[in-house]
């Protein structure tokens, strides 16, 4: 059992109590908590078996980091002024090298003119990257990062001496922004020192007390969460009033289970 994360005090019956657990819950994963009492009056909370008032973790997350877009070849046409206006840019220059071009459907004005050896030269606003092939004929592009604009985009790879470039398409997804998710406990129960062989995992209530020593345990499965956790709040619904309340701890070992009879290891 870890150090005290926080505590809830001076609460009345039939209310939600909360503790900020952002210091512990930072990423997706499985998290366990323990509730212990600080006084000898019995406190009760709704367990997950109650349904609507099941213990919760409320998570606020930022948008997940952008994932690389899927790229697939679609055409092999030459670039033209029309293509440029629609985001398809092509500049076959250099000897034995390859130029990779990437752009979006923008309204920026592009400049056209005559480049070296009479080839068309386009102003691509910094979207040009060059890669030179090795002896094996393979050229690896430097990392290209999509912009923040959602929509369809086209990228073109051209090779000096090859008339038809390879054109690729990709789609930028709109950022989802911050989101809030409520995760209910995947397992919970309580243990009582004078009944060491009894499993209270299926009870509709969680209890804690100092005499006899009675502690509640809760587990939350956050493996499906994406993005960065910016705030995490632990919540339990009280069935009793208490001035002293409870302390909340993190539990490092997530191997415990709720159902079934305790094994010798569980009892230990």
N, C-alpha and C positions, 0 to 999 in steps of 0.2 A: 504494500500500500504506500502510495506516495505522500508527499506533504499536502497540507490543506490547500485546496484551490480557492475555496471561498465558503461562505456560510449564509444561511437564511435564518432570520430570527423574527420574533414578534409577528407571527402570522396567525390568521384566524382559520377556522375550518371552512372547507369547501372553496378554497382559493388556490390559484397557481403560485408557486414560489419559484424563484429563479436564481441561478448563480452563473456569472460569466466564466466560461471555461476556455476562452480564446487562447490562454497561455498553454493549454494542453492540446487542443484540437486545432491543428494547422493544415492538415492535408487529408486526402481520402484514406480510409483505413478502418480498423475495428478499435473501438475504445470502450473500456470498462471503468465504472465508477463505484465508489462505496459511500453510503450515507451512514454516519454514526451520530448518536445522540451525545449531548453534553450535560444532560440532567436525567434524573430518575423518574420522569413522567413519560408514559408511553405515547409515542407519536405514530400516526398512521398516514399512509399515502396510497393513492390508487395505483395498482399495478397494471401491466399491459393487458391483463385479462379483462379489465373493465372496458376496453375499447376506446371510446371518445376521450377519456381522461388518462390514457396511457402516458407514461413518462416520455419526454421529448428532448431532442436536441434541435434547436432552431439555428440554422446556418445561414449566414450572409456570405455570398461568394462573389468575387469579381469575375469578369468574363475570362474564359480559358485562353491561353496563349494561342495565337493563330497557327493552325496546322498547315503544312505544305499543301498547296493545291495540286490536284491530280491533273496531269498534262497528257493530252493525246493528240496525235497528228490528225489533221482534218483536210488540208488541201496542199497543193504545191504550186500555187500561182505566183506570178511576178508582182512586185509592188507597183503601185501607180499613185497618182495624186489622190484618186478616190480612196484607195486603200489607206493612205496616210491620214486622210481626214477621219477615217473610221478606226484608227488605232493600229493599222497594220503597217509596219515600217520595215524597210529592207535596204541594206547598204552593202553590196558586195565589193569590198575593198581589200587590198593587201595581197601578198603572195603566200600561198600555202597555209593561210590562216582562216579562222572562222570568226564571224561576228554574230553574236546573239543579241537580239533586240526584243524588248518587251515594253508594252504600252497598254494603256486603257483607252476606252472610248471617251476622249476628252474634247473640249471645244477650244483648246489652246491652238494658237496659230502656228503652223509649221512652215519652215522656210525650205524652198526648193531651189536648186541651182546645179551647176555642173561641177562635179568633183574631179579628182585626179583621173586621167585617162578617159575623160568624157563620161564617167559614170554618174548616175544620179546620186545626189548627196542630200540627206534629210537632217533637219535639226530635230533631235529626239529628246531634248531636255534632260540629258543625263541618264537616259534609259539604255544606253549602249554598253555592252560588255564584250570583251575580246578574249578568245581562247585560241591558242596555237596548238595544232595537232602534233603529236610525237611521231616517232618512226613507225609506230603501229597504225597511224592514221586516226587515232582517237584523240578528240579534244574534249576536255572537261571544263564546263563553264564555272565561273566563280559563283558564289551564292547570290541568288536574285531574290529580293524581298518584295512581295506584293504591297501595293499602297493600301490606304485605309478605306478606299471607295468600293462599295459593294457593286457587283455587276459582272458582265462578261468582258474578258480581256483576250488579246491575241499576242502570242510571242512568235517570232520568226528566227530560225537558224539558217544562215546562208554561208556558202562556201565559195571561195574564189575559184572561178573556172567552172562552176556548176550553175547552170542557168535557172533552175527551179529551186527556190528555197523550200525548206520544210516549215510549215506553219502549224502552230499549236494553239489550243484554246484552254482557258482556265476560268474559274469563277470565284470571285471573292464573296464570302458570306458576310452579311451584315453582323456587326458585333452585337451580342446579346445584352451587354451591360451587366450590372450587378443583379443578382437574383437571391431570393430567400427560399429556403427549403426546410420543411419540418420532417424530421426523421424520428419515428417512434422506436422504442426499445425493442431489440430483437430477442432479448432474454432478460429476466429479472427474477428476484426472489429475496428471501432474507434468511439469516441463520440466527440461532439462539443458543447461548452457551449452556443452558441447562437441558437442552434437547439436541445434543451433538450429532445424533444419527438421523434426525428428521429433515426431510427435504421440503421446504416451503416454496418451491418454484412455481407451483400451479395455483397458489393462493391469489385471490383477487385483491389482496392488500399487501403493502410493504410496511414493515415495522422497524422502529429503532428505539432503544432504551439503554440506560447504563446498568440497570439491575432488574433482571438478568441482562447481561451484555447481549444486545440484539442489534444486528446490522443488516442493512439492505444493500444488495448488489445489482447493478444494471449494466447491460451491454448494448452498444449501438453499432450497427454496421453501416459505414459510410463509404464502402468501396465504390459506389456508383457516382460519387460526387466529382464534378469537374470544376476547373478553375481554382482560384486561390481563396481559402477561407479567410475572410476579413473579420468575422465575428462569430462566436459560437456561444449559445446560451443553453444551459441545462435547466429543465423545468420538470417539476413534479407537482401533482395536485394533492393538496392536503385534505385529510378527513378529520383532523383534530386541530385544535388551537395550541399554540406553544409560544412562550416568550423566549426560551433558550434556543429553540429551533434545532438545526442540524449542521454538521460540518460535512463538506464534500471533498473526497479524495479521489485521485486517479489510481487505477489498478493496472499494473504493468502486464500481468498474466491474463491473457484473453482465452485461455483454454477451458475455462469452466463452462459447464452446461446447465441449463435449467431443469429439464425433465429427468425422470428416472430416480432410482435409489442411489444414495451416495455410496461411492466405493471407499475402500480403506484410505486411498490417497485423498479423496475429497474430505473425509472426516478429519484427516490429519491437518 
